Amino acid sequence: TVVCDLVGGHAAWAASVAGATPSGSPVEPALAAWLTSVGFVGPSARDAHDNTPLMVAAWRGAREAVDALLG
């Protein structure tokens, strides 16, 4: 179970989980590096066009990132 303080609204919540997977576990270093290199703050982030990291990884053929995101 992940508990978040809602002071600051959605922006505060998004910042608090940026370095974690949806289950709350930390993001693997290789995936974190890939996310940063393509401009995402975490695995649940969205880009300016509302694309997810999984969508971008698939479009770019980044197989390791796709596998990590699906894991």
CHARMM internal coordinates of N, CA and C (Angstrom, degrees):
IC EDIT
DIST 1 N 1 CA 1.4450
DIST 1 CA 1 C 1.5224
ANGL 1 N 1 CA 1 C 108.96
DIST 1 C 2 N 1.3195
ANGL 1 CA 1 C 2 N 115.91
DIHE 1 N 1 CA 1 C 2 N 133.70
DIST 2 N 2 CA 1.4537
ANGL 1 C 2 N 2 CA 121.73
DIHE 1 CA 1 C 2 N 2 CA 177.77
DIST 2 CA 2 C 1.5133
ANGL 2 N 2 CA 2 C 107.91
DIHE 1 C 2 N 2 CA 2 C -109.53
DIST 2 C 3 N 1.3251
ANGL 2 CA 2 C 3 N 116.74
DIHE 2 N 2 CA 2 C 3 N 127.43
DIST 3 N 3 CA 1.4545
ANGL 2 C 3 N 3 CA 122.19
DIHE 2 CA 2 C 3 N 3 CA 178.17
DIST 3 CA 3 C 1.5125
ANGL 3 N 3 CA 3 C 108.28
DIHE 2 C 3 N 3 CA 3 C -112.72
DIST 3 C 4 N 1.3345
ANGL 3 CA 3 C 4 N 116.83
DIHE 3 N 3 CA 3 C 4 N 129.59
DIST 4 N 4 CA 1.4620
ANGL 3 C 4 N 4 CA 121.73
DIHE 3 CA 3 C 4 N 4 CA -179.80
DIST 4 CA 4 C 1.5164
ANGL 4 N 4 CA 4 C 109.69
DIHE 3 C 4 N 4 CA 4 C -124.19
DIST 4 C 5 N 1.3068
ANGL 4 CA 4 C 5 N 116.02
DIHE 4 N 4 CA 4 C 5 N 142.48
DIST 5 N 5 CA 1.4524
ANGL 4 C 5 N 5 CA 121.98
DIHE 4 CA 4 C 5 N 5 CA 172.93
DIST 5 CA 5 C 1.5203
ANGL 5 N 5 CA 5 C 107.27
DIHE 4 C 5 N 5 CA 5 C -78.10
DIST 5 C 6 N 1.3119
ANGL 5 CA 5 C 6 N 117.87
DIHE 5 N 5 CA 5 C 6 N 130.50
DIST 6 N 6 CA 1.4541
ANGL 5 C 6 N 6 CA 120.51
DIHE 5 CA 5 C 6 N 6 CA -176.70
DIST 6 CA 6 C 1.5197
ANGL 6 N 6 CA 6 C 113.30
DIHE 5 C 6 N 6 CA 6 C -93.46
DIST 6 C 7 N 1.3331
ANGL 6 CA 6 C 7 N 117.80
DIHE 6 N 6 CA 6 C 7 N 7.32
DIST 7 N 7 CA 1.4535
ANGL 6 C 7 N 7 CA 120.29
DIHE 6 CA 6 C 7 N 7 CA 174.61
DIST 7 CA 7 C 1.5262
ANGL 7 N 7 CA 7 C 107.43
DIHE 6 C 7 N 7 CA 7 C -64.82
DIST 7 C 8 N 1.3057
ANGL 7 CA 7 C 8 N 117.53
DIHE 7 N 7 CA 7 C 8 N 125.03
DIST 8 N 8 CA 1.4534
ANGL 7 C 8 N 8 CA 121.45
DIHE 7 CA 7 C 8 N 8 CA -176.90
DIST 8 CA 8 C 1.5183
ANGL 8 N 8 CA 8 C 112.61
DIHE 7 C 8 N 8 CA 8 C 99.96
DIST 8 C 9 N 1.3347
ANGL 8 CA 8 C 9 N 117.56
DIHE 8 N 8 CA 8 C 9 N -3.31
DIST 9 N 9 CA 1.4486
ANGL 8 C 9 N 9 CA 121.67
DIHE 8 CA 8 C 9 N 9 CA 174.98
DIST 9 CA 9 C 1.5152
ANGL 9 N 9 CA 9 C 114.52
DIHE 8 C 9 N 9 CA 9 C 69.58
DIST 9 C 10 N 1.3150
ANGL 9 CA 9 C 10 N 115.10
DIHE 9 N 9 CA 9 C 10 N -154.95
DIST 10 N 10 CA 1.4547
ANGL 9 C 10 N 10 CA 121.76
DIHE 9 CA 9 C 10 N 10 CA -175.47
DIST 10 CA 10 C 1.5205
ANGL 10 N 10 CA 10 C 112.17
DIHE 9 C 10 N 10 CA 10 C -61.42
DIST 10 C 11 N 1.3222
ANGL 10 CA 10 C 11 N 117.67
DIHE 10 N 10 CA 10 C 11 N -39.05
DIST 11 N 11 CA 1.4713
ANGL 10 C 11 N 11 CA 120.20
DIHE 10 CA 10 C 11 N 11 CA -179.07
DIST 11 CA 11 C 1.5217
ANGL 11 N 11 CA 11 C 111.06
DIHE 10 C 11 N 11 CA 11 C -60.30
DIST 11 C 12 N 1.3226
ANGL 11 CA 11 C 12 N 117.28
DIHE 11 N 11 CA 11 C 12 N -41.39
DIST 12 N 12 CA 1.4620
ANGL 11 C 12 N 12 CA 121.01
DIHE 11 CA 11 C 12 N 12 CA 178.95
DIST 12 CA 12 C 1.5247
ANGL 12 N 12 CA 12 C 110.80
DIHE 11 C 12 N 12 CA 12 C -67.24
DIST 12 C 13 N 1.3229
ANGL 12 CA 12 C 13 N 116.21
DIHE 12 N 12 CA 12 C 13 N -41.21
DIST 13 N 13 CA 1.4569
ANGL 12 C 13 N 13 CA 119.58
DIHE 12 CA 12 C 13 N 13 CA 178.74
DIST 13 CA 13 C 1.5288
ANGL 13 N 13 CA 13 C 110.21
DIHE 12 C 13 N 13 CA 13 C -63.87
DIST 13 C 14 N 1.3351
ANGL 13 CA 13 C 14 N 117.66
DIHE 13 N 13 CA 13 C 14 N -46.97
DIST 14 N 14 CA 1.4574
ANGL 13 C 14 N 14 CA 121.38
DIHE 13 CA 13 C 14 N 14 CA -178.94
DIST 14 CA 14 C 1.5201
ANGL 14 N 14 CA 14 C 111.13
DIHE 13 C 14 N 14 CA 14 C -59.02
DIST 14 C 15 N 1.3194
ANGL 14 CA 14 C 15 N 117.16
DIHE 14 N 14 CA 14 C 15 N -40.95
DIST 15 N 15 CA 1.4599
ANGL 14 C 15 N 15 CA 120.83
DIHE 14 CA 14 C 15 N 15 CA 178.62
DIST 15 CA 15 C 1.5221
ANGL 15 N 15 CA 15 C 110.94
DIHE 14 C 15 N 15 CA 15 C -65.96
DIST 15 C 16 N 1.3324
ANGL 15 CA 15 C 16 N 117.35
DIHE 15 N 15 CA 15 C 16 N -34.29
DIST 16 N 16 CA 1.4642
ANGL 15 C 16 N 16 CA 120.07
DIHE 15 CA 15 C 16 N 16 CA -177.70
DIST 16 CA 16 C 1.5157
ANGL 16 N 16 CA 16 C 112.75
DIHE 15 C 16 N 16 CA 16 C -71.66
DIST 16 C 17 N 1.3280
ANGL 16 CA 16 C 17 N 118.39
DIHE 16 N 16 CA 16 C 17 N -26.38
DIST 17 N 17 CA 1.4609
ANGL 16 C 17 N 17 CA 120.93
DIHE 16 CA 16 C 17 N 17 CA -178.41
DIST 17 CA 17 C 1.5216
ANGL 17 N 17 CA 17 C 112.51
DIHE 16 C 17 N 17 CA 17 C -107.03
DIST 17 C 18 N 1.3131
ANGL 17 CA 17 C 18 N 117.85
DIHE 17 N 17 CA 17 C 18 N 6.32
DIST 18 N 18 CA 1.4658
ANGL 17 C 18 N 18 CA 121.04
DIHE 17 CA 17 C 18 N 18 CA -176.52
DIST 18 CA 18 C 1.5199
ANGL 18 N 18 CA 18 C 112.16
DIHE 17 C 18 N 18 CA 18 C -58.59
DIST 18 C 19 N 1.3103
ANGL 18 CA 18 C 19 N 117.81
DIHE 18 N 18 CA 18 C 19 N -33.92
DIST 19 N 19 CA 1.4606
ANGL 18 C 19 N 19 CA 120.66
DIHE 18 CA 18 C 19 N 19 CA -178.00
DIST 19 CA 19 C 1.5064
ANGL 19 N 19 CA 19 C 114.15
DIHE 18 C 19 N 19 CA 19 C -96.88
DIST 19 C 20 N 1.3346
ANGL 19 CA 19 C 20 N 117.31
DIHE 19 N 19 CA 19 C 20 N 17.46
DIST 20 N 20 CA 1.4584
ANGL 19 C 20 N 20 CA 120.58
DIHE 19 CA 19 C 20 N 20 CA -178.10
DIST 20 CA 20 C 1.5200
ANGL 20 N 20 CA 20 C 110.64
DIHE 19 C 20 N 20 CA 20 C -130.32
DIST 20 C 21 N 1.3130
ANGL 20 CA 20 C 21 N 114.76
DIHE 20 N 20 CA 20 C 21 N 159.42
DIST 21 N 21 CA 1.4601
ANGL 20 C 21 N 21 CA 120.37
DIHE 20 CA 20 C 21 N 21 CA 174.45
DIST 21 CA 21 C 1.5212
ANGL 21 N 21 CA 21 C 108.03
DIHE 20 C 21 N 21 CA 21 C -81.07
DIST 21 C 22 N 1.3396
ANGL 21 CA 21 C 22 N 118.87
DIHE 21 N 21 CA 21 C 22 N 168.95
DIST 22 N 22 CA 1.4669
ANGL 21 C 22 N 22 CA 119.54
DIHE 21 CA 21 C 22 N 22 CA 178.17
DIST 22 CA 22 C 1.5279
ANGL 22 N 22 CA 22 C 113.37
DIHE 21 C 22 N 22 CA 22 C -56.10
DIST 22 C 23 N 1.3322
ANGL 22 CA 22 C 23 N 118.19
DIHE 22 N 22 CA 22 C 23 N -26.11
DIST 23 N 23 CA 1.4641
ANGL 22 C 23 N 23 CA 120.83
DIHE 22 CA 22 C 23 N 23 CA 177.94
DIST 23 CA 23 C 1.5226
ANGL 23 N 23 CA 23 C 112.22
DIHE 22 C 23 N 23 CA 23 C -79.73
DIST 23 C 24 N 1.3451
ANGL 23 CA 23 C 24 N 116.81
DIHE 23 N 23 CA 23 C 24 N -8.16
DIST 24 N 24 CA 1.4512
ANGL 23 C 24 N 24 CA 120.92
DIHE 23 CA 23 C 24 N 24 CA 179.95
DIST 24 CA 24 C 1.5154
ANGL 24 N 24 CA 24 C 113.93
DIHE 23 C 24 N 24 CA 24 C 95.81
DIST 24 C 25 N 1.3375
ANGL 24 CA 24 C 25 N 117.34
DIHE 24 N 24 CA 24 C 25 N -8.08
DIST 25 N 25 CA 1.4606
ANGL 24 C 25 N 25 CA 119.32
DIHE 24 CA 24 C 25 N 25 CA 179.29
DIST 25 CA 25 C 1.5313
ANGL 25 N 25 CA 25 C 109.64
DIHE 24 C 25 N 25 CA 25 C -77.69
DIST 25 C 26 N 1.3292
ANGL 25 CA 25 C 26 N 118.09
DIHE 25 N 25 CA 25 C 26 N 153.33
DIST 26 N 26 CA 1.4689
ANGL 25 C 26 N 26 CA 120.61
DIHE 25 CA 25 C 26 N 26 CA -178.76
DIST 26 CA 26 C 1.5216
ANGL 26 N 26 CA 26 C 112.35
DIHE 25 C 26 N 26 CA 26 C -64.13
DIST 26 C 27 N 1.3033
ANGL 26 CA 26 C 27 N 115.65
DIHE 26 N 26 CA 26 C 27 N 151.35
DIST 27 N 27 CA 1.4652
ANGL 26 C 27 N 27 CA 121.77
DIHE 26 CA 26 C 27 N 27 CA 177.15
DIST 27 CA 27 C 1.5254
ANGL 27 N 27 CA 27 C 108.40
DIHE 26 C 27 N 27 CA 27 C -77.46
DIST 27 C 28 N 1.3322
ANGL 27 CA 27 C 28 N 116.60
DIHE 27 N 27 CA 27 C 28 N 137.62
DIST 28 N 28 CA 1.4638
ANGL 27 C 28 N 28 CA 120.92
DIHE 27 CA 27 C 28 N 28 CA 178.23
DIST 28 CA 28 C 1.5313
ANGL 28 N 28 CA 28 C 109.03
DIHE 27 C 28 N 28 CA 28 C -60.58
DIST 28 C 29 N 1.3391
ANGL 28 CA 28 C 29 N 118.00
DIHE 28 N 28 CA 28 C 29 N 143.74
DIST 29 N 29 CA 1.4675
ANGL 28 C 29 N 29 CA 121.19
DIHE 28 CA 28 C 29 N 29 CA -177.76
DIST 29 CA 29 C 1.5299
ANGL 29 N 29 CA 29 C 114.23
DIHE 28 C 29 N 29 CA 29 C -54.43
DIST 29 C 30 N 1.3395
ANGL 29 CA 29 C 30 N 118.01
DIHE 29 N 29 CA 29 C 30 N -40.97
DIST 30 N 30 CA 1.4692
ANGL 29 C 30 N 30 CA 119.85
DIHE 29 CA 29 C 30 N 30 CA -179.59
DIST 30 CA 30 C 1.5213
ANGL 30 N 30 CA 30 C 110.88
DIHE 29 C 30 N 30 CA 30 C -64.88
DIST 30 C 31 N 1.3295
ANGL 30 CA 30 C 31 N 117.27
DIHE 30 N 30 CA 30 C 31 N -41.08
DIST 31 N 31 CA 1.4567
ANGL 30 C 31 N 31 CA 120.57
DIHE 30 CA 30 C 31 N 31 CA 178.03
DIST 31 CA 31 C 1.5213
ANGL 31 N 31 CA 31 C 110.57
DIHE 30 C 31 N 31 CA 31 C -68.43
DIST 31 C 32 N 1.3228
ANGL 31 CA 31 C 32 N 117.29
DIHE 31 N 31 CA 31 C 32 N -41.49
DIST 32 N 32 CA 1.4683
ANGL 31 C 32 N 32 CA 120.63
DIHE 31 CA 31 C 32 N 32 CA 178.10
DIST 32 CA 32 C 1.5258
ANGL 32 N 32 CA 32 C 110.70
DIHE 31 C 32 N 32 CA 32 C -59.18
DIST 32 C 33 N 1.3229
ANGL 32 CA 32 C 33 N 116.85
DIHE 32 N 32 CA 32 C 33 N -40.64
DIST 33 N 33 CA 1.4677
ANGL 32 C 33 N 33 CA 120.95
DIHE 32 CA 32 C 33 N 33 CA 178.91
DIST 33 CA 33 C 1.5224
ANGL 33 N 33 CA 33 C 110.58
DIHE 32 C 33 N 33 CA 33 C -65.31
DIST 33 C 34 N 1.3305
ANGL 33 CA 33 C 34 N 117.01
DIHE 33 N 33 CA 33 C 34 N -42.53
DIST 34 N 34 CA 1.4616
ANGL 33 C 34 N 34 CA 119.76
DIHE 33 CA 33 C 34 N 34 CA 178.77
DIST 34 CA 34 C 1.5260
ANGL 34 N 34 CA 34 C 110.57
DIHE 33 C 34 N 34 CA 34 C -64.34
DIST 34 C 35 N 1.3322
ANGL 34 CA 34 C 35 N 116.92
DIHE 34 N 34 CA 34 C 35 N -45.42
DIST 35 N 35 CA 1.4720
ANGL 34 C 35 N 35 CA 120.46
DIHE 34 CA 34 C 35 N 35 CA 179.14
DIST 35 CA 35 C 1.5255
ANGL 35 N 35 CA 35 C 110.81
DIHE 34 C 35 N 35 CA 35 C -56.37
DIST 35 C 36 N 1.3186
ANGL 35 CA 35 C 36 N 116.33
DIHE 35 N 35 CA 35 C 36 N -46.18
DIST 36 N 36 CA 1.4625
ANGL 35 C 36 N 36 CA 120.83
DIHE 35 CA 35 C 36 N 36 CA 179.28
DIST 36 CA 36 C 1.5254
ANGL 36 N 36 CA 36 C 111.23
DIHE 35 C 36 N 36 CA 36 C -63.13
DIST 36 C 37 N 1.3252
ANGL 36 CA 36 C 37 N 116.43
DIHE 36 N 36 CA 36 C 37 N -40.56
DIST 37 N 37 CA 1.4670
ANGL 36 C 37 N 37 CA 119.93
DIHE 36 CA 36 C 37 N 37 CA -177.15
DIST 37 CA 37 C 1.5248
ANGL 37 N 37 CA 37 C 113.12
DIHE 36 C 37 N 37 CA 37 C -65.24
DIST 37 C 38 N 1.3337
ANGL 37 CA 37 C 38 N 117.17
DIHE 37 N 37 CA 37 C 38 N -25.28
DIST 38 N 38 CA 1.4607
ANGL 37 C 38 N 38 CA 120.25
DIHE 37 CA 37 C 38 N 38 CA 179.05
DIST 38 CA 38 C 1.5243
ANGL 38 N 38 CA 38 C 112.57
DIHE 37 C 38 N 38 CA 38 C -105.18
DIST 38 C 39 N 1.3389
ANGL 38 CA 38 C 39 N 116.61
DIHE 38 N 38 CA 38 C 39 N 6.90
DIST 39 N 39 CA 1.4587
ANGL 38 C 39 N 39 CA 120.82
DIHE 38 CA 38 C 39 N 39 CA 171.73
DIST 39 CA 39 C 1.5168
ANGL 39 N 39 CA 39 C 117.65
DIHE 38 C 39 N 39 CA 39 C 92.43
DIST 39 C 40 N 1.3326
ANGL 39 CA 39 C 40 N 118.48
DIHE 39 N 39 CA 39 C 40 N 15.44
DIST 40 N 40 CA 1.4618
ANGL 39 C 40 N 40 CA 120.87
DIHE 39 CA 39 C 40 N 40 CA 177.29
DIST 40 CA 40 C 1.5207
ANGL 40 N 40 CA 40 C 110.02
DIHE 39 C 40 N 40 CA 40 C -98.53
DIST 40 C 41 N 1.3410
ANGL 40 CA 40 C 41 N 116.56
DIHE 40 N 40 CA 40 C 41 N 145.95
DIST 41 N 41 CA 1.4612
ANGL 40 C 41 N 41 CA 120.12
DIHE 40 CA 40 C 41 N 41 CA 178.85
DIST 41 CA 41 C 1.5221
ANGL 41 N 41 CA 41 C 112.36
DIHE 40 C 41 N 41 CA 41 C -90.61
DIST 41 C 42 N 1.3069
ANGL 41 CA 41 C 42 N 117.98
DIHE 41 N 41 CA 41 C 42 N -9.35
DIST 42 N 42 CA 1.4579
ANGL 41 C 42 N 42 CA 121.90
DIHE 41 CA 41 C 42 N 42 CA 179.09
DIST 42 CA 42 C 1.5117
ANGL 42 N 42 CA 42 C 110.63
DIHE 41 C 42 N 42 CA 42 C -178.32
DIST 42 C 43 N 1.3393
ANGL 42 CA 42 C 43 N 117.59
DIHE 42 N 42 CA 42 C 43 N 173.76
DIST 43 N 43 CA 1.4618
ANGL 42 C 43 N 43 CA 121.10
DIHE 42 CA 42 C 43 N 43 CA -175.92
DIST 43 CA 43 C 1.5255
ANGL 43 N 43 CA 43 C 114.35
DIHE 42 C 43 N 43 CA 43 C -69.41
DIST 43 C 44 N 1.3223
ANGL 43 CA 43 C 44 N 117.64
DIHE 43 N 43 CA 43 C 44 N -16.61
DIST 44 N 44 CA 1.4677
ANGL 43 C 44 N 44 CA 121.08
DIHE 43 CA 43 C 44 N 44 CA 179.36
DIST 44 CA 44 C 1.5222
ANGL 44 N 44 CA 44 C 112.21
DIHE 43 C 44 N 44 CA 44 C -102.34
DIST 44 C 45 N 1.3258
ANGL 44 CA 44 C 45 N 117.43
DIHE 44 N 44 CA 44 C 45 N 5.88
DIST 45 N 45 CA 1.4616
ANGL 44 C 45 N 45 CA 121.86
DIHE 44 CA 44 C 45 N 45 CA -177.12
DIST 45 CA 45 C 1.5239
ANGL 45 N 45 CA 45 C 111.10
DIHE 44 C 45 N 45 CA 45 C -72.78
DIST 45 C 46 N 1.3062
ANGL 45 CA 45 C 46 N 115.53
DIHE 45 N 45 CA 45 C 46 N 165.54
DIST 46 N 46 CA 1.4665
ANGL 45 C 46 N 46 CA 123.12
DIHE 45 CA 45 C 46 N 46 CA 174.29
DIST 46 CA 46 C 1.5169
ANGL 46 N 46 CA 46 C 107.79
DIHE 45 C 46 N 46 CA 46 C -127.62
DIST 46 C 47 N 1.3335
ANGL 46 CA 46 C 47 N 116.58
DIHE 46 N 46 CA 46 C 47 N 148.65
DIST 47 N 47 CA 1.4635
ANGL 46 C 47 N 47 CA 119.22
DIHE 46 CA 46 C 47 N 47 CA 177.20
DIST 47 CA 47 C 1.5326
ANGL 47 N 47 CA 47 C 109.84
DIHE 46 C 47 N 47 CA 47 C -91.46
DIST 47 C 48 N 1.3206
ANGL 47 CA 47 C 48 N 116.53
DIHE 47 N 47 CA 47 C 48 N -173.69
DIST 48 N 48 CA 1.4582
ANGL 47 C 48 N 48 CA 121.56
DIHE 47 CA 47 C 48 N 48 CA -176.30
DIST 48 CA 48 C 1.5319
ANGL 48 N 48 CA 48 C 112.67
DIHE 47 C 48 N 48 CA 48 C -61.19
DIST 48 C 49 N 1.3304
ANGL 48 CA 48 C 49 N 117.05
DIHE 48 N 48 CA 48 C 49 N -22.08
DIST 49 N 49 CA 1.4666
ANGL 48 C 49 N 49 CA 121.25
DIHE 48 CA 48 C 49 N 49 CA -179.91
DIST 49 CA 49 C 1.5224
ANGL 49 N 49 CA 49 C 111.62
DIHE 48 C 49 N 49 CA 49 C -102.28
DIST 49 C 50 N 1.3484
ANGL 49 CA 49 C 50 N 116.64
DIHE 49 N 49 CA 49 C 50 N 11.85
DIST 50 N 50 CA 1.4624
ANGL 49 C 50 N 50 CA 124.42
DIHE 49 CA 49 C 50 N 50 CA 179.41
DIST 50 CA 50 C 1.5218
ANGL 50 N 50 CA 50 C 113.09
DIHE 49 C 50 N 50 CA 50 C 70.27
DIST 50 C 51 N 1.3371
ANGL 50 CA 50 C 51 N 117.65
DIHE 50 N 50 CA 50 C 51 N 20.69
DIST 51 N 51 CA 1.4582
ANGL 50 C 51 N 51 CA 121.76
DIHE 50 CA 50 C 51 N 51 CA 175.90
DIST 51 CA 51 C 1.5202
ANGL 51 N 51 CA 51 C 109.95
DIHE 50 C 51 N 51 CA 51 C -80.71
DIST 51 C 52 N 1.3166
ANGL 51 CA 51 C 52 N 116.47
DIHE 51 N 51 CA 51 C 52 N 146.09
DIST 52 N 52 CA 1.4614
ANGL 51 C 52 N 52 CA 121.64
DIHE 51 CA 51 C 52 N 52 CA 176.37
DIST 52 CA 52 C 1.5270
ANGL 52 N 52 CA 52 C 109.64
DIHE 51 C 52 N 52 CA 52 C -89.99
DIST 52 C 53 N 1.3320
ANGL 52 CA 52 C 53 N 117.38
DIHE 52 N 52 CA 52 C 53 N 163.36
DIST 53 N 53 CA 1.4610
ANGL 52 C 53 N 53 CA 119.59
DIHE 52 CA 52 C 53 N 53 CA 174.75
DIST 53 CA 53 C 1.5267
ANGL 53 N 53 CA 53 C 112.27
DIHE 52 C 53 N 53 CA 53 C -57.74
DIST 53 C 54 N 1.3260
ANGL 53 CA 53 C 54 N 117.71
DIHE 53 N 53 CA 53 C 54 N -36.40
DIST 54 N 54 CA 1.4601
ANGL 53 C 54 N 54 CA 120.44
DIHE 53 CA 53 C 54 N 54 CA 179.47
DIST 54 CA 54 C 1.5298
ANGL 54 N 54 CA 54 C 110.62
DIHE 53 C 54 N 54 CA 54 C -63.08
DIST 54 C 55 N 1.3187
ANGL 54 CA 54 C 55 N 118.01
DIHE 54 N 54 CA 54 C 55 N -42.59
DIST 55 N 55 CA 1.4585
ANGL 54 C 55 N 55 CA 121.48
DIHE 54 CA 54 C 55 N 55 CA 178.71
DIST 55 CA 55 C 1.5304
ANGL 55 N 55 CA 55 C 110.27
DIHE 54 C 55 N 55 CA 55 C -60.84
DIST 55 C 56 N 1.3302
ANGL 55 CA 55 C 56 N 116.00
DIHE 55 N 55 CA 55 C 56 N -46.41
DIST 56 N 56 CA 1.4650
ANGL 55 C 56 N 56 CA 120.66
DIHE 55 CA 55 C 56 N 56 CA -178.07
DIST 56 CA 56 C 1.5224
ANGL 56 N 56 CA 56 C 110.35
DIHE 55 C 56 N 56 CA 56 C -65.42
DIST 56 C 57 N 1.3232
ANGL 56 CA 56 C 57 N 116.99
DIHE 56 N 56 CA 56 C 57 N -42.56
DIST 57 N 57 CA 1.4697
ANGL 56 C 57 N 57 CA 120.36
DIHE 56 CA 56 C 57 N 57 CA 179.51
DIST 57 CA 57 C 1.5301
ANGL 57 N 57 CA 57 C 110.68
DIHE 56 C 57 N 57 CA 57 C -61.46
DIST 57 C 58 N 1.3304
ANGL 57 CA 57 C 58 N 116.73
DIHE 57 N 57 CA 57 C 58 N -42.81
DIST 58 N 58 CA 1.4657
ANGL 57 C 58 N 58 CA 120.20
DIHE 57 CA 57 C 58 N 58 CA 179.69
DIST 58 CA 58 C 1.5249
ANGL 58 N 58 CA 58 C 110.75
DIHE 57 C 58 N 58 CA 58 C -65.29
DIST 58 C 59 N 1.3291
ANGL 58 CA 58 C 59 N 117.90
DIHE 58 N 58 CA 58 C 59 N -45.19
DIST 59 N 59 CA 1.4691
ANGL 58 C 59 N 59 CA 121.53
DIHE 58 CA 58 C 59 N 59 CA 179.55
DIST 59 CA 59 C 1.5203
ANGL 59 N 59 CA 59 C 112.04
DIHE 58 C 59 N 59 CA 59 C -60.82
DIST 59 C 60 N 1.3351
ANGL 59 CA 59 C 60 N 115.77
DIHE 59 N 59 CA 59 C 60 N -35.92
DIST 60 N 60 CA 1.4665
ANGL 59 C 60 N 60 CA 119.85
DIHE 59 CA 59 C 60 N 60 CA -177.37
DIST 60 CA 60 C 1.5242
ANGL 60 N 60 CA 60 C 113.10
DIHE 59 C 60 N 60 CA 60 C -88.05
DIST 60 C 61 N 1.3080
ANGL 60 CA 60 C 61 N 117.31
DIHE 60 N 60 CA 60 C 61 N -4.27
DIST 61 N 61 CA 1.4602
ANGL 60 C 61 N 61 CA 120.27
DIHE 60 CA 60 C 61 N 61 CA -179.42
DIST 61 CA 61 C 1.5153
ANGL 61 N 61 CA 61 C 113.34
DIHE 60 C 61 N 61 CA 61 C 72.18
DIST 61 C 62 N 1.3165
ANGL 61 CA 61 C 62 N 117.10
DIHE 61 N 61 CA 61 C 62 N 27.65
DIST 62 N 62 CA 1.4671
ANGL 61 C 62 N 62 CA 122.18
DIHE 61 CA 61 C 62 N 62 CA -179.57
DIST 62 CA 62 C 1.5337
ANGL 62 N 62 CA 62 C 108.73
DIHE 61 C 62 N 62 CA 62 C -86.44
DIST 62 C 63 N 1.3318
ANGL 62 CA 62 C 63 N 114.91
DIHE 62 N 62 CA 62 C 63 N 79.31
DIST 63 N 63 CA 1.4533
ANGL 62 C 63 N 63 CA 121.48
DIHE 62 CA 62 C 63 N 63 CA -172.68
DIST 63 CA 63 C 1.5352
ANGL 63 N 63 CA 63 C 113.07
DIHE 62 C 63 N 63 CA 63 C -56.76
DIST 63 C 64 N 1.3351
ANGL 63 CA 63 C 64 N 117.44
DIHE 63 N 63 CA 63 C 64 N -43.40
DIST 64 N 64 CA 1.4687
ANGL 63 C 64 N 64 CA 120.38
DIHE 63 CA 63 C 64 N 64 CA -179.08
DIST 64 CA 64 C 1.5243
ANGL 64 N 64 CA 64 C 110.62
DIHE 63 C 64 N 64 CA 64 C -62.30
DIST 64 C 65 N 1.3219
ANGL 64 CA 64 C 65 N 116.99
DIHE 64 N 64 CA 64 C 65 N -40.46
DIST 65 N 65 CA 1.4644
ANGL 64 C 65 N 65 CA 120.78
DIHE 64 CA 64 C 65 N 65 CA 178.83
DIST 65 CA 65 C 1.5271
ANGL 65 N 65 CA 65 C 110.60
DIHE 64 C 65 N 65 CA 65 C -67.27
DIST 65 C 66 N 1.3341
ANGL 65 CA 65 C 66 N 117.10
DIHE 65 N 65 CA 65 C 66 N -41.65
DIST 66 N 66 CA 1.4672
ANGL 65 C 66 N 66 CA 120.89
DIHE 65 CA 65 C 66 N 66 CA 177.20
DIST 66 CA 66 C 1.5309
ANGL 66 N 66 CA 66 C 109.87
DIHE 65 C 66 N 66 CA 66 C -59.09
DIST 66 C 67 N 1.3281
ANGL 66 CA 66 C 67 N 116.77
DIHE 66 N 66 CA 66 C 67 N -49.17
DIST 67 N 67 CA 1.4634
ANGL 66 C 67 N 67 CA 120.52
DIHE 66 CA 66 C 67 N 67 CA 179.57
DIST 67 CA 67 C 1.5223
ANGL 67 N 67 CA 67 C 111.94
DIHE 66 C 67 N 67 CA 67 C -58.91
DIST 67 C 68 N 1.3303
ANGL 67 CA 67 C 68 N 116.27
DIHE 67 N 67 CA 67 C 68 N -43.96
DIST 68 N 68 CA 1.4689
ANGL 67 C 68 N 68 CA 120.30
DIHE 67 CA 67 C 68 N 68 CA -179.71
DIST 68 CA 68 C 1.5331
ANGL 68 N 68 CA 68 C 111.34
DIHE 67 C 68 N 68 CA 68 C -65.98
DIST 68 C 69 N 1.3140
ANGL 68 CA 68 C 69 N 116.95
DIHE 68 N 68 CA 68 C 69 N -40.57
DIST 69 N 69 CA 1.4608
ANGL 68 C 69 N 69 CA 120.26
DIHE 68 CA 68 C 69 N 69 CA -179.79
DIST 69 CA 69 C 1.5333
ANGL 69 N 69 CA 69 C 111.30
DIHE 68 C 69 N 69 CA 69 C -68.58
DIST 69 C 70 N 1.3075
ANGL 69 CA 69 C 70 N 116.98
DIHE 69 N 69 CA 69 C 70 N -37.17
DIST 70 N 70 CA 1.4639
ANGL 69 C 70 N 70 CA 119.54
DIHE 69 CA 69 C 70 N 70 CA 177.69
DIST 70 CA 70 C 1.5262
ANGL 70 N 70 CA 70 C 111.35
DIHE 69 C 70 N 70 CA 70 C -72.62
DIST 70 C 71 N 1.3292
ANGL 70 CA 70 C 71 N 116.40
DIHE 70 N 70 CA 70 C 71 N -27.50
DIST 71 N 71 CA 1.4666
ANGL 70 C 71 N 71 CA 120.59
DIHE 70 CA 70 C 71 N 71 CA 179.57
DIST 71 CA 71 C 1.4913
ANGL 71 N 71 CA 71 C 111.27
DIHE 70 C 71 N 71 CA 71 C -68.41
END
COOR INIT
IC SEED 1 N 1 CA 1 C
IC BUILD
